[in-house]
Amino acid sequence: MNALKSSVVAIAVAMACTAYVQAADVPAGVKLAKVQEIVRGNGDEVPTLDPTFSSDTASSRVIQDMFEGLVSEGLNGDVIPALAKSWEVDETGMVYTYHLREDALWSNGQPITANDFEYSLKRAINPATAAPYAWYLTMARFKNAEAINKGEKSIDELGVEAVDARTLKITLDQPVPYFTKMMVHPSTYPVYKDVVEKYGDSWTKPEHIVTSSAYKLSKWVLNERIILERNERYWNNDKTVINQVTYLPIQDLTAEYNRFRTGEIDITSSFPLEQYKAIKQERPNELLTMPSLGTYYYLFNMDKAPFDDARVRKALAYSIDRNVVTNIILGQGQLPAYGVTPPSVSGFEAPKLAWGEISQKERNKKAKELLAEAGYGPSNPLEFELVYNTSESHKKLALVVSSMWKKNLGVNVELANQEWKTFLEKLSAKDFELARYAWVGDYNEASTFLSYFESHGMNYSGWSNIDYDKAMAGAIKAPSDNKRNQFYQKAELVFAEEMPAIPLYFYTRSVLKQTKVGGYSIENAGDARFTRDMYITQ
């Protein structure tokens, strides 16, 4: 057995040494730099490198460089084979059979098997694991997932079976037409059982971690940097060019921009909003603005009065002038949001929402009436705390919105910022009144946005509505895309009537990228930008 493992490793290394000279996706005639290393800004410190516990963008960016699932995303956002080379669905639409690659190896040289997927998916749904994305498996309708997550059934009853080492069968409770799209999410990635169970929470340390994609963890210095080195045992190593990627957790966008200007950073996480016009004029070849699957919210805690009153929630939502937010404060092509689902979502047609059709003057008038009905006014002003994660852009927007509330409604708002990890902990513990929030789609379909607010969704607000749940249940059973969209529209209308969160704007994705970096997708509306697709030119 040891001899066989050594042989496999030797072959993998040999392939790497001959292949990295020219990657298959580098256009003909492009000359590659001798040093293939890249530095990426990542905004926040990464809370976790465990795919099962990832629930934020900063973590996902790094995790997606180190781990892979059954499927992945191409440069244009299409679903493509990854650890599964092929798959089929039975006539019921409820049984998916995935066939794994024979050359898929962990970074330690061991084969990646169907048993790894079975172990990892059961780990994710296990209530004892307390994975933040356990709900995702219930939304994907894995057989028995909901009952298991509630502690009513054993994890062994999850609809996942390793038929043999290379064949994984997934059984659903009901057909989900976009199921394979959902499998691009990190929560569905396999993890290596032996290190997870041997080292527990410390299994993601550089000296322990075992990965499955193009890179492995070399160094992790908290609040300073994460360095990933090429995983030469990756099944698609011959199409990988970048040998090292460094992620920098820089929350100060001005500091990140300055480090980009000096050449220290190759791709930023963002940049100072107030400098957008100047950057567009001075660095047009380095500025990228792309479509995005993302909605920016202020999220209510429904368990804290007065936010258990829909009139208060709607008053606060109505009195924000979104044209000021998108055109003056942001100014990067963002769109005003009155609903949940971004227009960039494939196949989605939004319903006409009455409050989004009237003028801002009319919205302000209606907001005053609603707040007065709820018992608030000059003699009894509404007061609350708005919490946001540390960022100049979040702070700037919070200041503008709170001033609108003060001017239009006489509301007094106390602003509080928290470091990213602490902020996530407050959300999870529901230790907030109103919180800055955002949702970036896990896949390109309206359900990734709307399912968040279902009663058994992730839903930090604690909102629950039977009509909303019925609309979403109807959507997944709909016989056609058109019928499904009608159910999504019903859900949007219920949301608008109840307003469990305040949608502010729909994202665009803007970054700065050094011109020497090739292979960076500007077409994918999702957030997946894999380092394995990139290269450095001379």
LOPAVEX-659614 format. One record per residue (C-alpha): residue number from 1; x, z, y. Coordinates in Angstrom, 2 decimals. Last residue first. Layout:
<recs>
  seq       xx       zz       yy
  NUM        X        Z        Y
...
</recs>
This chain:
<recs>
  seq       xx       zz       yy
  538     5.29   -18.57    39.37
  537     1.91   -17.87    37.81
  536     0.62   -14.57    36.45
  535    -2.01   -14.59    33.69
  534    -5.56   -13.38    33.05
  533    -8.05   -13.58    30.18
  532    -6.59   -10.52    28.36
  531    -7.02    -8.56    31.60
  530   -10.78    -8.67    31.01
  529   -13.11    -8.97    34.01
  528   -16.47    -7.68    32.77
  527   -18.59    -6.56    35.73
  526   -21.56    -8.83    35.05
  525   -22.46   -11.81    37.25
  524   -19.72   -13.81    35.49
  523   -18.77   -16.81    37.62
  522   -15.71   -15.65    39.59
  521   -13.66   -14.96    36.46
  520    -9.99   -14.05    36.88
  519    -7.86   -16.42    34.78
  518    -5.03   -16.77    37.29
  517    -3.19   -14.20    39.38
  516    -0.57   -15.73    41.71
  515    -3.15   -15.95    44.49
  514    -3.27   -12.16    44.79
  513    -6.81   -10.94    44.41
  512    -9.01    -9.12    46.92
  511   -12.40    -8.04    45.72
  510   -16.07    -8.63    46.48
  509   -18.88    -8.27    43.93
  508   -22.35    -8.75    45.35
  507   -24.72    -5.94    44.87
  506   -28.45    -5.58    45.38
  505   -29.47    -3.19    48.13
  504   -31.24     0.06    48.92
  503   -33.47     0.96    45.98
  502   -34.84     4.47    46.59
  501   -35.44     6.31    43.34
  500   -38.48     7.76    41.56
  499   -40.62     5.49    43.82
  498   -44.08     6.06    42.26
  497   -45.94     2.98    43.54
  496   -42.83     0.81    43.62
  495   -41.92     1.88    40.08
  494   -45.40     1.01    38.82
  493   -45.11    -2.45    40.43
  492   -41.67    -3.01    38.89
  491   -43.01    -2.09    35.45
  490   -45.86    -4.58    35.84
  489   -43.32    -7.26    36.81
  488   -41.32    -6.52    33.67
  487   -44.51    -6.99    31.64
  486   -45.05   -10.40    33.22
  485   -41.40   -11.30    32.57
  484   -41.93   -10.69    28.86
  483   -44.89   -13.06    28.86
  482   -42.74   -15.79    30.43
  481   -39.83   -15.15    28.05
  480   -42.16   -15.53    25.08
  479   -43.84   -13.56    22.29
  478   -43.72   -10.20    24.14
  477   -42.84    -7.26    21.89
  476   -39.97    -6.01    24.07
  475   -42.05    -6.47    27.19
  474   -45.04    -4.52    25.88
  473   -42.95    -1.40    25.33
  472   -41.59    -1.79    28.88
  471   -45.09    -2.01    30.32
  470   -46.26     0.93    28.24
  469   -43.34     3.07    29.44
  468   -44.18     2.28    33.07
  467   -47.81     3.18    32.47
  466   -46.82     6.45    30.77
  465   -44.58     7.60    33.63
  464   -41.59     9.93    33.33
  463   -39.05    10.74    36.04
  462   -36.19    13.10    35.16
  461   -34.09    11.64    37.98
  460   -31.01    11.40    35.74
  459   -32.74     8.54    33.88
  458   -30.68     7.79    30.77
  457   -33.82     6.38    29.18
  456   -36.33     8.29    27.08
  455   -39.04     8.37    29.75
  454   -38.16     4.84    30.83
  453   -36.26     4.59    34.11
  452   -33.05     3.12    32.67
  451   -35.14     0.57    30.74
  450   -35.76    -1.36    33.98
  449   -32.17    -2.26    34.76
  448   -30.89    -3.31    31.31
  447   -34.37    -4.68    30.56
  446   -33.95    -7.43    33.15
  445   -31.37    -9.30    31.07
  444   -27.66    -9.97    31.62
  443   -26.00    -7.08    29.79
  442   -24.90    -3.54    30.67
  441   -26.18    -4.09    34.20
  440   -24.56    -2.11    37.00
  439   -26.72     0.79    38.14
  438   -26.00     2.69    41.29
  437   -26.45     6.23    42.52
  436   -26.21     8.33    45.66
  435   -27.94    11.60    44.98
  434   -30.99    13.42    46.30
  433   -31.77    17.01    45.30
  432   -28.85    17.80    43.02
  431   -27.83    19.91    40.01
  430   -29.54    17.74    37.40
  429   -26.87    18.89    34.89
  428   -25.96    15.23    34.19
  427   -26.00    14.40    37.87
  426   -23.84    17.38    38.78
  425   -21.37    16.48    35.98
  424   -21.16    12.91    37.26
  423   -20.31    14.18    40.76
  422   -17.67    16.53    39.38
  421   -15.98    13.58    37.63
  420   -16.19    11.39    40.73
  419   -15.03    13.89    43.35
  418   -17.95    15.24    45.35
  417   -19.34    14.51    48.81
  416   -22.05    16.46    50.59
  415   -24.33    15.29    53.41
  414   -26.97    17.61    54.89
  413   -30.11    15.78    55.92
  412   -32.64    16.83    58.57
  411   -35.77    14.65    58.69
  410   -37.40    13.91    62.06
  409   -39.13    10.88    60.53
  408   -37.87     7.75    62.28
  407   -34.83     9.07    64.14
  406   -33.71    11.65    61.58
  405   -34.40     9.37    58.63
  404   -32.51     6.54    60.32
  403   -29.61     8.93    61.05
  402   -29.55     9.90    57.36
  401   -29.35     6.19    56.45
  400   -26.40     5.53    58.76
  399   -24.45     8.63    57.70
  398   -25.10     7.93    54.02
  397   -23.86     4.34    54.44
  396   -20.60     5.48    56.03
  395   -20.06     8.14    53.38
  394   -20.66     5.73    50.51
  393   -18.21     3.25    52.08
  392   -15.59     5.92    52.72
  391   -15.75     7.06    49.11
  390   -16.06    10.47    47.46
  389   -19.11    10.57    45.21
  388   -22.42    11.16    46.98
  387   -24.74    14.12    47.56
  386   -27.75    14.09    49.88
  385   -28.98    17.60    50.69
  384   -32.49    18.40    51.90
  383   -34.63    19.23    54.94
  382   -38.15    18.05    55.82
  381   -39.27    19.23    59.25
  380   -42.13    21.72    59.54
  379   -43.24    21.90    63.17
  378   -42.11    18.34    63.92
  377   -43.64    16.96    60.69
  376   -44.04    17.63    56.99
  375   -47.22    18.53    55.09
  374   -47.36    15.79    52.43
  373   -49.95    13.91    54.48
  372   -47.53    14.03    57.41
  371   -44.82    12.46    55.25
  370   -47.17     9.68    54.18
  369   -48.28     8.93    57.74
  368   -44.73     8.88    59.07
  367   -43.68     6.49    56.27
  366   -46.61     4.16    56.99
  365   -45.50     3.83    60.61
  364   -41.90     3.21    59.59
  363   -42.99     0.55    57.11
  362   -45.06    -1.20    59.79
  361   -42.06    -1.33    62.13
  360   -39.90    -2.55    59.26
  359   -42.25    -5.49    58.80
  358   -44.43    -5.94    55.70
  357   -43.57    -7.84    52.50
  356   -41.32    -5.23    50.90
  355   -44.02    -2.58    50.98
  354   -46.48    -4.93    49.26
  353   -44.15    -5.82    46.39
  352   -44.30    -9.47    45.34
  351   -43.24    -9.60    41.71
  350   -39.63   -10.45    40.78
  349   -38.82   -13.44    38.59
  348   -36.19   -12.76    35.94
  347   -34.71   -15.56    33.80
  346   -31.06   -14.51    34.19
  345   -30.51   -11.51    36.43
  344   -29.00   -12.59    39.77
  343   -32.26   -11.65    41.56
  342   -31.41    -7.96    41.01
  341   -33.94    -5.75    39.15
  340   -35.19    -2.43    40.53
  339   -37.35    -3.27    43.52
  338   -37.20    -3.21    47.32
  337   -33.56    -4.20    47.54
  336   -32.05    -5.89    50.61
  335   -29.44    -8.47    49.51
  334   -25.66    -8.13    49.69
  333   -23.83   -11.12    51.20
  332   -20.79    -9.19    52.35
  331   -22.15    -7.74    55.59
  330   -22.17    -4.08    54.56
  329   -23.16    -2.03    57.61
  328   -24.52    -4.88    59.74
  327   -26.26    -7.39    57.47
  326   -27.01    -5.36    54.34
  325   -27.75    -1.92    55.80
  324   -29.33    -3.18    59.02
  323   -31.55    -5.49    56.98
  322   -32.37    -2.54    54.75
  321   -34.07    -0.59    57.51
  320   -34.72     2.72    55.79
  319   -38.09     4.32    56.67
  318   -39.95     3.02    53.61
  317   -37.80     4.80    51.02
  316   -38.01     8.20    52.72
  315   -41.78     7.92    53.06
  314   -42.08     6.72    49.46
  313   -40.33     9.80    48.07
  312   -42.33    12.17    50.25
  311   -45.63    10.56    49.24
  310   -44.57    10.56    45.57
  309   -44.46    14.39    45.56
  308   -42.12    15.86    42.92
  307   -39.44    15.30    45.53
  306   -40.73    18.26    47.51
  305   -39.77    20.11    45.41
  304   -37.01    19.82    42.81
  303   -37.76    18.68    39.26
  302   -38.06    15.03    40.28
  301   -34.40    14.87    41.29
  300   -34.45    11.76    43.47
  299   -31.91     8.94    43.19
  298   -30.60     7.03    46.22
  297   -29.95     3.59    44.89
  296   -27.55     0.62    44.77
  295   -28.50    -2.16    42.31
  294   -25.97    -4.21    40.32
  293   -25.60    -7.38    38.31
  292   -23.22    -9.24    40.58
  291   -22.67   -12.66    42.13
  290   -19.15   -13.18    43.46
  289   -17.18   -12.75    46.67
  288   -13.42   -13.35    46.29
  287   -10.94   -12.83    49.12
  286    -7.33   -13.92    48.45
  285    -7.55   -17.52    49.64
  284    -9.55   -16.58    52.73
  283    -6.98   -13.97    53.82
  282    -7.03   -13.88    57.65
  281   -10.60   -14.99    58.38
  280   -12.31   -13.34    55.42
  279   -10.09   -10.28    55.89
  278   -11.15    -9.98    59.53
  277   -14.82   -10.32    58.61
  276   -14.56    -7.78    55.78
  275   -12.58    -5.18    57.72
  274   -15.50    -2.78    58.27
  273   -16.24    -2.77    54.56
  272   -12.83    -1.40    53.65
  271   -11.75    -3.01    50.34
  270   -12.97    -3.23    46.71
  269   -11.50    -2.51    43.25
  268    -8.41    -4.40    44.30
  267    -6.51    -7.00    42.26
  266    -2.73    -7.52    42.41
  265    -1.68    -4.15    43.86
  264     1.88    -3.44    45.03
  263     2.03    -6.67    47.04
  262     2.45    -4.98    50.44
  261    -0.99    -6.20    51.47
  260    -2.51    -4.85    48.26
  259    -1.01    -1.43    48.94
  258    -2.57    -1.50    52.41
  257    -5.94    -2.44    50.91
  256    -5.79     0.47    48.46
  255    -4.96     2.90    51.27
  254    -7.86     1.53    53.32
  253   -10.16     1.83    50.32
  252    -9.39     5.53    49.83
  251   -10.69     6.18    46.31
  250    -7.50     4.96    44.63
  249    -7.44     5.39    40.85
  248    -4.64     2.93    39.96
  247    -4.84     0.89    36.75
  246    -1.64    -0.64    35.38
  245    -1.67    -3.68    33.10
  244     1.25    -4.75    30.90
  243     2.04    -7.79    28.76
  242    -0.30   -10.30    30.40
  241    -0.42   -13.52    28.35
  240    -2.99   -13.08    25.57
  239    -4.16   -16.12    23.60
  238    -1.81   -15.49    20.65
  237    -2.98   -11.87    20.60
  236    -6.48   -12.81    19.50
  235    -6.55   -10.54    16.43
  234    -4.84    -7.70    18.33
  233    -1.76    -6.53    16.44
  232     0.55    -7.14    19.40
  231    -1.31    -4.61    21.51
  230     0.12    -5.26    24.98
  229     0.83    -2.19    27.05
  228    -1.64    -0.21    29.16
  227    -0.61     2.04    32.03
  226    -3.04     4.48    33.64
  225    -2.14     5.80    37.07
  224    -2.10     8.66    39.59
  223    -5.14    10.92    39.54
  222    -4.32    11.99    35.98
  221    -1.14    10.45    34.58
  220    -2.03     8.32    31.56
  219     0.76     6.35    29.89
  218     1.09     3.73    27.13
  217    -2.51     3.15    26.11
  216    -3.04     0.07    23.96
  215    -3.99    -3.46    24.97
  214    -5.61    -6.64    23.61
  213    -8.42    -5.00    21.68
  212    -8.84    -2.51    18.82
  211    -7.21     0.75    19.90
  210    -5.68     3.82    18.24
  209    -5.01     6.79    20.51
  208    -2.78     9.67    19.46
  207     0.43     9.69    21.54
  206    -1.30     8.06    24.51
  205    -4.04    10.72    24.62
  204    -7.46     9.39    23.58
  203    -7.65    11.66    20.50
  202    -7.53    14.75    22.72
  201   -11.25    15.52    22.42
  200   -10.99    15.87    18.65
  199    -7.45    15.36    17.31
  198    -7.97    14.92    13.56
  197   -11.58    13.75    13.62
  196   -11.08    11.13    16.30
  195    -7.69    10.13    14.88
  194    -9.05     9.45    11.37
  193   -12.32     7.84    12.52
  192   -10.87     5.00    14.58
  191   -13.47     4.04    17.20
  190   -15.91     1.15    16.96
  189   -17.55    -0.30    20.08
  188   -21.32     0.10    20.57
  187   -21.01     2.48    23.54
  186   -18.67    -0.06    25.14
  185   -21.56    -2.54    25.79
  184   -21.30    -6.14    24.57
  183   -23.79    -5.37    21.78
  182   -26.72    -5.57    24.18
  181   -26.47    -9.37    24.30
  180   -26.85    -9.32    20.49
  179   -30.20    -7.56    20.88
  178   -31.73    -9.95    23.45
  177   -34.79   -10.89    21.38
  176   -35.36    -7.30    20.20
  175   -37.48    -7.34    17.06
  174   -38.84    -3.99    15.90
  173   -37.50    -0.85    14.24
  172   -34.11    -2.53    13.91
  171   -31.74    -3.00    10.96
  170   -28.02    -3.58    11.43
  169   -25.99    -4.96     8.52
  168   -22.19    -5.02     8.73
  167   -20.11    -7.21     6.44
  166   -16.30    -7.23     6.29
  165   -15.54    -4.05     4.31
  164   -18.76    -4.27     2.32
  163   -22.45    -3.76     3.04
  162   -21.48    -1.35     5.82
  161   -24.95    -0.22     6.81
  160   -26.59     0.62    10.14
  159   -30.29     1.40    10.55
  158   -29.73     5.11    11.22
  157   -30.98     7.23     8.31
  156   -27.57     8.84     7.73
  155   -27.88    10.35    11.21
  154   -30.53    12.65     9.73
  153   -34.04    12.67    11.17
  152   -36.04    14.75    13.65
  151   -33.09    15.77    15.83
  150   -34.47    13.96    18.88
  149   -31.63    11.43    18.76
  148   -32.35    10.89    15.08
  147   -36.02    10.16    15.77
  146   -35.09     7.68    18.52
  145   -32.45     5.94    16.43
  144   -34.68     5.56    13.34
  143   -33.97     1.81    13.11
  142   -31.81     0.64    16.00
  141   -34.29    -0.26    18.75
  140   -31.77    -1.47    21.35
  139   -33.40     1.04    23.70
  138   -32.86     3.74    21.06
  137   -29.23     2.72    20.77
  136   -28.90     2.96    24.54
  135   -30.33     6.49    24.55
  134   -27.13     7.68    22.86
  133   -25.37     6.50    26.02
  132   -24.43     9.92    27.41
  131   -22.99    10.94    24.00
  130   -24.02    14.50    23.11
  129   -21.99    14.37    19.86
  128   -24.26    16.97    18.24
  127   -27.26    14.73    18.92
  126   -25.68    12.07    16.64
  125   -26.48     8.64    18.08
  124   -22.91     7.82    19.11
  123   -21.33     9.23    15.94
  122   -23.72     7.15    13.86
  121   -22.62     4.07    15.80
  120   -18.97     4.98    15.28
  119   -19.14     5.65    11.55
  118   -21.09     2.46    10.83
  117   -18.76     0.42    13.00
  116   -15.65     1.78    11.28
  115   -17.30     1.21     7.89
  114   -17.70    -2.46     8.80
  113   -13.93    -2.64     8.84
  112   -11.01    -2.90    11.25
  111    -7.89    -3.26     9.11
  110    -4.99    -0.81     9.62
  109    -2.02    -2.02    11.67
  108    -1.79     0.97    14.02
  107    -3.33    -1.08    16.86
  106    -6.40    -1.56    14.70
  105    -6.64    -4.91    12.94
  104    -9.08    -7.84    12.89
  103    -7.50   -10.64    10.83
  102   -10.35   -10.92     8.29
  101   -12.83   -11.20    11.12
  100   -16.09    -9.33    10.70
   99   -19.36   -10.88     9.51
   98   -22.43    -9.49    11.25
   97   -25.85    -9.34     9.61
   96   -28.81    -8.63    11.89
   95   -32.12    -7.50    10.43
   94   -35.15    -7.14    12.73
   93   -35.97   -10.72    13.75
   92   -38.38   -10.91    10.82
   91   -36.90   -14.25     9.66
   90   -33.43   -12.77     9.28
   89   -30.76   -12.82    11.98
   88   -27.27   -14.26    11.48
   87   -23.74   -13.38    12.51
   86   -20.29   -14.89    13.07
   85   -16.66   -14.01    13.82
   84   -17.47   -10.35    14.44
   83   -14.58    -8.54    16.12
   82   -15.25   -10.81    19.13
   81   -17.71   -13.70    19.05
   80   -18.98   -14.87    22.47
   79   -21.89   -13.83    24.69
   78   -21.93   -15.94    27.86
   77   -20.80   -14.26    31.07
   76   -19.07   -17.29    32.60
   75   -15.57   -16.14    31.65
   74   -16.70   -15.25    28.15
   73   -18.30   -11.96    27.17
   72   -17.79    -9.91    24.00
   71   -19.27    -9.55    20.53
   70   -18.89    -7.16    17.59
   69   -17.13    -4.73    19.87
   68   -13.75    -4.45    21.54
   67   -11.47    -1.71    22.73
   66    -8.36    -1.47    24.91
   65    -9.09    -3.75    27.87
   64   -12.78    -2.89    27.72
   63   -11.88     0.81    27.89
   62   -10.02     0.34    31.17
   61   -12.86    -1.40    32.98
   60   -15.47     0.82    31.29
   59   -13.92     4.04    32.57
   58   -14.07     2.98    36.23
   57   -17.55     1.48    35.80
   56   -19.24     4.62    34.50
   55   -21.00     5.79    31.32
   54   -18.20     5.93    28.76
   53   -18.65     8.65    26.17
   52   -18.70     6.56    22.96
   51   -15.99     4.30    24.35
   50   -13.59     7.28    24.63
   49   -11.27     6.68    27.58
   48   -12.96     9.32    29.71
   47   -13.44    10.51    33.30
   46   -11.33     7.67    34.81
   45   -10.23     8.52    38.33
   44   -12.18     6.45    40.82
   43   -11.51     3.17    42.61
   42    -9.81     1.11    39.91
   41    -7.15    -0.91    41.71
   40    -5.41    -3.29    39.31
   39    -1.68    -3.85    38.77
   38    -0.47    -6.78    36.67
   37     2.53    -7.54    34.49
   36     3.64   -10.88    33.05
   35     7.26   -11.12    34.19
   34     8.65   -14.60    33.52
   33     6.03   -16.19    35.74
   32     3.92   -18.90    34.13
   31     4.04   -22.54    35.18
   30     0.69   -24.33    35.22
   29     0.99   -27.90    33.92
   28    -1.86   -27.62    31.45
   27    -4.33   -24.90    32.35
   26    -3.67   -21.46    30.83
   25    -6.43   -20.75    28.29
   24    -4.30   -21.32    25.17
   23    -1.59   -18.93    26.34
   22     1.97   -20.26    26.62
   21     5.11   -18.17    26.02
   20     3.02   -15.37    24.57
   19     2.57   -17.09    21.25
   18     5.99   -16.97    19.59
   17     6.62   -13.25    20.02
   16     3.02   -12.29    19.32
   15     2.80   -14.21    16.07
   14     5.97   -12.50    14.81
   13     4.53    -9.09    15.69
   12     1.36    -9.78    13.73
   11     3.31   -11.02    10.70
   10     5.52    -7.95    10.70
    9     2.52    -5.65    10.96
    8     0.80    -7.25     7.98
    7     3.96    -7.00     5.92
    6     4.41    -3.33     6.74
    5     0.81    -2.60     5.69
    4     1.39    -4.35     2.35
    3     4.55    -2.36     1.72
    2     2.78     0.87     2.48
    1     0.00     0.00     0.00
</recs>
